[in-house]
Amino acid sequence: MKTNKYREDELKKLKEALEALGLSSNAIGLYLRCYRDGRVSVSDVAKSCGMDRSSAYLAVDQLVEAGVMETD
């Protein structure tokens, strides 16, 4: 059985903080996936979140604009 690295209450608080910033559900889902998985490509995180790449890029732009994510 795989141990969950992050506690559920920690992820819930993080999600609530992102919601308070007014981020979209796609942006929140993408951020939480990156938080759990670490550095990944946009296409990989889009695939794991079940969204198309263009939606993922829009979510990344939203996160960068909010100041909670940086890109290379």
All heavy atoms as an XYZ file, in Angstrom:
553
protein
N       0.836     -1.183      0.000
C       0.000      0.000      0.000
C       0.882      1.248      0.000
O       1.758      1.391      0.829
C      -0.911     -0.024      1.222
C      -1.885      1.103      1.269
S      -3.047      0.744      2.603
C      -3.631      2.351      2.913
N       0.620      2.151     -0.933
C       1.410      3.369     -1.066
C       0.977      4.390     -0.007
O      -0.199      4.646      0.186
C       1.216      3.947     -2.463
C       2.081      5.137     -2.742
C       1.882      5.601     -4.168
C       2.716      6.834     -4.417
N       2.514      7.344     -5.759
N       1.946      4.971      0.664
C       1.659      5.998      1.657
C       1.489      7.335      0.961
O       2.294      7.711      0.127
C       2.816      6.093      2.677
O       3.025      4.811      3.251
C       2.497      7.096      3.761
N       0.433      8.050      1.312
C       0.191      9.363      0.726
C       1.151     10.359      1.355
O       1.168     10.550      2.563
C      -1.263      9.775      0.973
C      -1.719     10.860      0.045
O      -0.944     11.407     -0.728
N      -2.993     11.175      0.112
N       1.984     10.992      0.535
C       3.005     11.907      1.020
C       2.389     13.132      1.688
O       2.934     13.665      2.640
C       3.901     12.332     -0.143
C       5.047     13.209      0.254
C       5.927     13.533     -0.934
C       7.039     14.463     -0.554
N       7.869     14.821     -1.695
N       1.263     13.579      1.187
C       0.624     14.779      1.712
C      -0.667     14.399      2.429
O      -1.455     13.609      1.937
C       0.325     15.764      0.583
C       1.572     16.164     -0.152
C       1.886     15.646     -1.390
C       2.471     17.040      0.441
C       3.049     16.006     -2.043
C       3.644     17.399     -0.200
C       3.919     16.879     -1.440
O       5.076     17.230     -2.076
N      -0.871     15.006      3.562
C      -2.090     14.751      4.320
C      -3.259     15.410      3.615
O      -3.131     16.476      3.024
C      -1.945     15.301      5.731
C      -0.889     14.583      6.522
C      -0.826     14.979      7.977
N      -1.677     16.094      8.347
C      -1.279     17.084      9.132
N      -0.062     17.110      9.606
N      -2.117     18.058      9.452
N      -4.398     14.763      3.698
C      -5.595     15.274      3.021
C      -5.983     16.654      3.532
O      -6.417     17.497      2.761
C      -6.760     14.296      3.188
C      -6.611     13.032      2.373
C      -6.514     13.293      0.874
O      -7.295     14.104      0.328
O      -5.647     12.685      0.231
N      -5.825     16.911      4.833
C      -6.203     18.223      5.360
C      -5.282     19.321      4.822
O      -5.704     20.459      4.602
C      -6.257     18.242      6.885
C      -4.934     17.905      7.541
O      -4.158     17.110      6.983
O      -4.677     18.430      8.647
N      -4.023     18.980      4.567
C      -3.087     19.942      3.987
C      -3.526     20.320      2.570
O      -3.545     21.499      2.208
C      -1.691     19.325      3.959
C      -0.633     20.181      3.340
C       0.720     19.483      3.279
O       0.875     18.379      3.815
O       1.619     20.072      2.666
N      -3.897     19.322      1.776
C      -4.351     19.587      0.411
C      -5.670     20.352      0.409
O      -5.889     21.221     -0.439
C      -4.487     18.280     -0.361
C      -3.176     17.536     -0.630
C      -3.459     16.194     -1.272
C      -2.240     18.367     -1.475
N      -6.542     20.065      1.368
C      -7.823     20.769      1.459
C      -7.598     22.245      1.765
O      -8.224     23.113      1.154
C      -8.701     20.126      2.534
C     -10.057     20.756      2.648
C     -10.892     20.089      3.709
C     -12.230     20.819      3.825
N     -13.023     20.341      4.935
N      -6.709     22.542      2.692
C      -6.413     23.936      3.032
C      -5.799     24.670      1.838
O      -6.119     25.830      1.575
C      -5.475     24.010      4.232
C      -6.141     23.657      5.537
C      -5.147     23.704      6.683
C      -5.792     23.230      7.963
N      -4.848     23.215      9.088
N      -4.932     23.990      1.134
C      -4.311     24.579     -0.044
C      -5.367     24.868     -1.110
O      -5.390     25.945     -1.714
C      -3.224     23.654     -0.582
C      -2.405     24.143     -1.758
C      -1.768     25.499     -1.476
C      -1.329     23.131     -2.091
N      -6.271     23.926     -1.322
C      -7.355     24.111     -2.295
C      -8.225     25.293     -1.911
O      -8.589     26.116     -2.760
C      -8.195     22.837     -2.398
C      -9.310     22.948     -3.397
C     -10.136     21.687     -3.471
C     -11.243     21.890     -4.473
N     -12.302     20.920     -4.336
N      -8.552     25.415     -0.636
C      -9.383     26.530     -0.172
C      -8.677     27.875     -0.393
O      -9.309     28.858     -0.774
C      -9.735     26.345      1.300
C     -10.719     25.222      1.534
C     -10.898     24.853      2.998
O     -10.183     25.414      3.874
O     -11.755     23.999      3.278
N      -7.369     27.909     -0.170
C      -6.604     29.141     -0.391
C      -6.610     29.522     -1.872
O      -6.756     30.699     -2.219
C      -5.175     28.971      0.108
N      -6.477     28.533     -2.740
C      -6.498     28.796     -4.187
C      -7.881     29.262     -4.634
O      -8.004     30.147     -5.481
C      -6.058     27.546     -4.952
C      -4.613     27.114     -4.720
C      -4.376     25.726     -5.302
C      -3.632     28.123     -5.276
N      -8.918     28.679     -4.052
C     -10.281     29.111     -4.364
C     -10.496     30.557     -3.933
O     -11.153     31.334     -4.626
C     -11.306     28.200     -3.683
C     -11.388     26.828     -4.307
C     -12.238     25.852     -3.507
O     -12.509     26.102     -2.302
O     -12.619     24.814     -4.081
N      -9.925     30.929     -2.776
C     -10.054     32.303     -2.275
C      -9.397     33.308     -3.210
O      -9.793     34.475     -3.251
C      -9.462     32.411     -0.869
N      -8.408     32.854     -3.978
C      -7.766     33.718     -4.968
C      -8.605     33.867     -6.231
O      -8.263     34.638     -7.122
C      -6.385     33.162     -5.348
C      -5.311     33.214     -4.275
C      -4.059     32.490     -4.749
C      -4.997     34.656     -3.903
N      -9.681     33.102     -6.319
C     -10.567     33.180     -7.473
C     -10.093     32.384     -8.673
O     -10.512     32.655     -9.800
N      -9.236     31.396     -8.443
C      -8.711     30.583     -9.544
C      -9.764     29.603    -10.041
O     -10.626     29.156     -9.284
C      -7.464     29.830     -9.088
C      -6.282     30.717     -8.699
C      -5.176     29.882     -8.080
C      -5.761     31.481     -9.895
N      -9.672     29.251    -11.313
C     -10.607     28.298    -11.911
C     -10.361     26.897    -11.362
O      -9.292     26.598    -10.817
C     -10.440     28.287    -13.434
O      -9.190     27.707    -13.787
N     -11.348     26.037    -11.549
C     -11.193     24.656    -11.090
C     -10.065     23.952    -11.842
O      -9.346     23.137    -11.260
C     -12.499     23.876    -11.224
O     -12.930     23.860    -12.570
N      -9.880     24.274    -13.133
C      -8.759     23.696    -13.884
C      -7.424     24.136    -13.296
O      -6.507     23.334    -13.151
C      -8.813     24.084    -15.361
C      -9.733     23.210    -16.174
O     -10.215     22.190    -15.714
N     -10.008     23.626    -17.390
N      -7.314     25.427    -12.971
C      -6.069     25.941    -12.406
C      -5.781     25.302    -11.052
O      -4.648     24.918    -10.765
C      -6.127     27.463    -12.282
N      -6.805     25.152    -10.241
C      -6.631     24.543     -8.920
C      -6.217     23.088     -9.070
O      -5.282     22.624     -8.412
C      -7.913     24.678     -8.082
C      -8.149     26.161     -7.747
C      -7.835     23.834     -6.822
C      -9.501     26.460     -7.147
N      -6.900     22.345     -9.923
C      -6.556     20.938    -10.132
C      -5.143     20.767    -10.654
O      -4.397     19.893    -10.190
N      -4.753     21.610    -11.588
C      -3.405     21.542    -12.145
C      -2.364     21.865    -11.074
O      -1.360     21.174    -10.942
C      -3.298     22.511    -13.322
C      -2.008     22.431    -14.112
C      -2.302     22.512    -15.598
C      -1.057     23.531    -13.724
N      -2.625     22.904    -10.272
C      -1.683     23.281     -9.218
C      -1.509     22.149     -8.203
O      -0.388     21.811     -7.826
C      -2.156     24.546     -8.505
C      -1.168     25.022     -7.474
C      -0.155     25.900     -7.820
C      -1.231     24.573     -6.155
C       0.773     26.323     -6.882
C      -0.319     24.986     -5.220
C       0.684     25.864     -5.590
O       1.604     26.273     -4.653
N      -2.629     21.571     -7.769
C      -2.548     20.491     -6.778
C      -1.810     19.277     -7.333
O      -1.049     18.626     -6.617
C      -3.950     20.109     -6.291
C      -4.671     21.188     -5.475
C      -6.100     20.746     -5.166
C      -3.913     21.519     -4.201
N      -2.011     18.982     -8.610
C      -1.299     17.857     -9.232
C       0.199     18.145     -9.255
O       1.011     17.288     -8.914
C      -1.831     17.611    -10.641
C      -1.125     16.524    -11.399
C      -1.333     15.173    -10.793
N      -2.752     14.872    -10.826
C      -3.291     13.762    -10.340
N      -2.531     12.840     -9.807
N      -4.576     13.567    -10.388
N       0.574     19.361     -9.632
C       1.998     19.730     -9.631
C       2.571     19.720     -8.223
O       3.720     19.323     -8.017
C       2.186     21.114    -10.260
S       1.888     21.153    -12.032
N       1.788     20.138     -7.264
C       2.212     20.141     -5.862
C       2.533     18.723     -5.400
O       3.523     18.476     -4.733
C       1.106     20.759     -5.002
C       1.440     20.894     -3.541
C       2.256     21.920     -3.094
C       0.916     20.010     -2.613
C       2.552     22.057     -1.748
C       1.205     20.138     -1.268
C       2.018     21.163     -0.839
O       2.314     21.287      0.493
N       1.678     17.786     -5.791
C       1.871     16.388     -5.395
C       2.986     15.710     -6.178
O       3.762     14.938     -5.629
C       0.575     15.601     -5.585
C      -0.472     15.886     -4.555
C      -1.656     14.965     -4.740
N      -2.362     15.305     -5.962
C      -3.630     15.701     -6.015
N      -4.331     15.803     -4.915
N      -4.197     15.987     -7.149
N       3.062     15.998     -7.487
C       3.974     15.260     -8.367
C       5.317     15.938     -8.586
O       6.243     15.320     -9.085
C       3.325     15.030     -9.736
C       2.097     14.152     -9.652
O       1.876     13.516     -8.609
O       1.351     14.103    -10.644
N       5.419     17.224     -8.262
C       6.662     17.945     -8.517
C       6.689     18.494     -9.931
O       5.659     18.650    -10.583
N       7.863     18.746    -10.404
C       8.048     19.363    -11.716
C       7.684     18.385    -12.839
O       8.282     17.312    -12.949
C       9.504     19.793    -11.837
C       9.779     20.637    -12.993
C      11.247     21.038    -12.967
N      11.471     22.013    -13.989
C      12.002     23.188    -13.784
N      12.431     23.511    -12.599
N      12.148     24.023    -14.769
N       6.719     18.779    -13.654
C       6.258     17.950    -14.773
C       5.958     18.850    -15.969
O       5.769     20.054    -15.817
C       4.998     17.126    -14.413
C       5.294     16.091    -13.371
C       3.872     18.028    -13.956
N       5.863     18.252    -17.142
C       5.522     19.024    -18.339
C       4.025     19.346    -18.331
O       3.225     18.654    -17.700
C       5.877     18.244    -19.602
O       4.993     17.158    -19.764
N       3.663     20.389    -19.055
C       2.259     20.769    -19.140
C       1.443     19.651    -19.769
O       0.344     19.345    -19.302
C       2.084     22.098    -19.919
C       0.615     22.408    -20.160
C       2.747     23.244    -19.168
N       1.968     19.012    -20.798
C       1.190     17.937    -21.430
C       0.990     16.750    -20.486
O      -0.083     16.153    -20.472
C       1.817     17.500    -22.747
O       3.026     16.835    -22.550
N       2.003     16.432    -19.676
C       1.854     15.327    -18.720
C       0.827     15.645    -17.644
O      -0.011     14.806    -17.301
C       3.193     14.987    -18.064
C       4.142     14.246    -18.983
O       3.684     13.730    -20.025
O       5.345     14.191    -18.669
N       0.896     16.862    -17.103
C      -0.061     17.213    -16.053
C      -1.464     17.361    -16.632
O      -2.443     16.998    -15.986
C       0.388     18.458    -15.255
C       0.189     19.735    -16.020
C      -0.316     18.534    -13.925
N      -1.584     17.843    -17.863
C      -2.895     17.934    -18.509
C      -3.507     16.545    -18.643
O      -4.684     16.343    -18.331
C      -2.766     18.594    -19.874
N      -2.691     15.617    -19.095
C      -3.160     14.242    -19.265
C      -3.614     13.649    -17.931
O      -4.673     13.031    -17.840
C      -2.030     13.392    -19.863
C      -2.486     12.108    -20.489
C      -1.318     11.345    -21.097
C      -0.651     12.161    -22.192
N       0.465     11.450    -22.831
N      -2.833     13.855    -16.879
C      -3.185     13.274    -15.578
C      -4.384     13.963    -14.944
O      -5.065     13.370    -14.115
C      -1.987     13.288    -14.625
O      -1.660     14.597    -14.243
N      -4.653     15.221    -15.346
C      -5.819     15.949    -14.831
C      -7.061     15.752    -15.699
O      -8.139     16.222    -15.357
C      -5.514     17.439    -14.741
S      -4.399     17.896    -13.420
N      -6.878     15.105    -16.861
C      -8.009     14.865    -17.750
C      -8.463     16.108    -18.500
O      -9.646     16.264    -18.778
N      -7.516     17.002    -18.814
C      -7.875     18.190    -19.590
C      -7.004     18.254    -20.832
O      -5.948     17.632    -20.879
C      -7.744     19.464    -18.747
C      -6.345     19.823    -18.314
S      -6.230     21.374    -17.370
C      -6.706     20.827    -15.748
N      -7.469     18.997    -21.832
C      -6.657     19.140    -23.034
C      -5.512     20.124    -22.762
O      -5.543     20.881    -21.790
C      -7.497     19.566    -24.236
C      -8.250     20.860    -23.994
O      -7.591     21.892    -23.776
O      -9.490     20.833    -24.013
N      -4.507     20.087    -23.621
C      -3.312     20.918    -23.398
C      -3.619     22.402    -23.423
O      -3.052     23.166    -22.641
C      -2.231     20.594    -24.428
C      -1.433     19.392    -24.077
C      -0.218     19.204    -24.941
N      -0.070     20.219    -25.980
C       0.498     20.024    -27.149
N       0.985     18.855    -27.442
N       0.598     20.991    -28.033
N      -4.516     22.827    -24.301
C      -4.823     24.263    -24.351
C      -5.460     24.740    -23.051
O      -5.143     25.834    -22.564
C      -5.711     24.598    -25.554
O      -6.943     23.928    -25.476
N      -6.317     23.923    -22.453
C      -6.904     24.264    -21.148
C      -5.829     24.297    -20.069
O      -5.859     25.149    -19.179
C      -7.984     23.266    -20.758
O      -9.064     23.324    -21.656
N      -4.880     23.378    -20.156
C      -3.799     23.342    -19.177
C      -2.928     24.589    -19.289
O      -2.536     25.175    -18.270
C      -2.955     22.082    -19.369
N      -2.634     25.017    -20.508
C      -1.840     26.236    -20.682
C      -2.580     27.464    -20.158
O      -1.976     28.358    -19.562
C      -1.424     26.429    -22.139
C      -0.208     25.630    -22.505
C      -0.296     24.476    -23.265
C       1.055     26.017    -22.063
C       0.821     23.737    -23.597
C       2.198     25.281    -22.385
C       2.065     24.146    -23.149
O       3.184     23.412    -23.462
N      -3.888     27.518    -20.360
C      -4.678     28.624    -19.807
C      -4.630     28.605    -18.281
O      -4.523     29.656    -17.637
C      -6.126     28.547    -20.291
C      -6.360     28.874    -21.756
C      -7.815     28.574    -22.146
C      -6.027     30.320    -22.047
N      -4.700     27.400    -17.697
C      -4.621     27.267    -16.241
C      -3.255     27.707    -15.729
O      -3.155     28.410    -14.716
C      -4.913     25.822    -15.833
N      -2.200     27.318    -16.432
C      -0.844     27.741    -16.045
C      -0.733     29.258    -16.105
O      -0.201     29.885    -15.180
C       0.228     27.070    -16.937
C       1.583     27.726    -16.735
C       0.310     25.584    -16.644
N      -1.255     29.869    -17.164
C      -1.217     31.329    -17.281
C      -1.930     31.988    -16.102
O      -1.455     32.986    -15.550
C      -1.857     31.789    -18.591
C      -1.005     31.474    -19.813
O       0.208     31.187    -19.651
O      -1.557     31.508    -20.928
N      -3.060     31.420    -15.710
C      -3.816     31.954    -14.584
C      -3.005     31.840    -13.286
O      -2.970     32.774    -12.484
C      -5.141     31.211    -14.459
C      -6.093     31.826    -13.473
C      -7.417     31.093    -13.397
O      -7.503     29.898    -13.705
N      -8.455     31.793    -12.992
N      -2.342     30.723    -13.092
C      -1.536     30.509    -11.891
C      -0.330     31.448    -11.854
O       0.014     31.991    -10.801
C      -1.087     29.042    -11.821
C      -2.208     28.044    -11.560
C      -1.757     26.629    -11.914
C      -2.687     28.125    -10.113
N       0.298     31.652    -13.002
C       1.442     32.566    -13.085
C       0.976     33.993    -12.786
O       1.618     34.716    -12.012
C       2.124     32.470    -14.472
C       3.136     33.590    -14.669
C       2.808     31.105    -14.618
N      -0.138     34.383    -13.377
C      -0.676     35.728    -13.153
C      -1.027     35.958    -11.678
O      -0.839     37.056    -11.156
C      -1.920     35.943    -14.020
C      -2.439     37.361    -13.983
C      -3.578     37.572    -14.960
O      -3.437     37.187    -16.129
O      -4.599     38.134    -14.537
N      -1.488     34.903    -11.004
C      -1.826     35.004     -9.576
C      -0.583     34.992     -8.693
O      -0.667     35.254     -7.504
C      -2.766     33.864     -9.180
N       0.561     34.659     -9.296
C       1.817     34.658     -8.546
C       2.091     33.407     -7.734
O       2.940     33.416     -6.845
N       1.384     32.323     -8.050
C       1.580     31.084     -7.286
C       2.367     30.029     -8.052
O       2.651     28.951     -7.510
C       0.239     30.492     -6.799
C      -0.456     31.438     -5.844
C      -0.673     30.138     -7.971
N       2.732     30.329     -9.300
C       3.505     29.387    -10.099
C       4.458     30.159    -11.008
O       4.117     31.252    -11.453
C       2.577     28.504    -10.942
C       3.280     27.468    -11.791
S       2.118     26.421    -12.718
C       1.752     25.187    -11.475
N       5.618     29.570    -11.241
C       6.571     30.131    -12.185
C       6.821     29.118    -13.283
O       6.701     27.924    -13.071
C       7.896     30.429    -11.498
C       7.815     31.535    -10.464
C       9.148     31.807     -9.799
O      10.108     31.036    -10.008
O       9.222     32.779     -9.049
N       7.163     29.625    -14.465
C       7.505     28.726    -15.577
C       8.930     29.004    -15.997
O       9.516     30.042    -15.686
C       6.570     28.947    -16.775
O       6.694     30.294    -17.220
C       5.125     28.648    -16.409
N       9.476     28.041    -16.714
C      10.841     28.199    -17.246
C      10.816     28.860    -18.591
O       9.962     28.759    -19.360
C      11.524     26.831    -17.398
C      11.809     26.203    -16.047
O      11.933     26.938    -15.053
O      11.902     24.966    -15.999
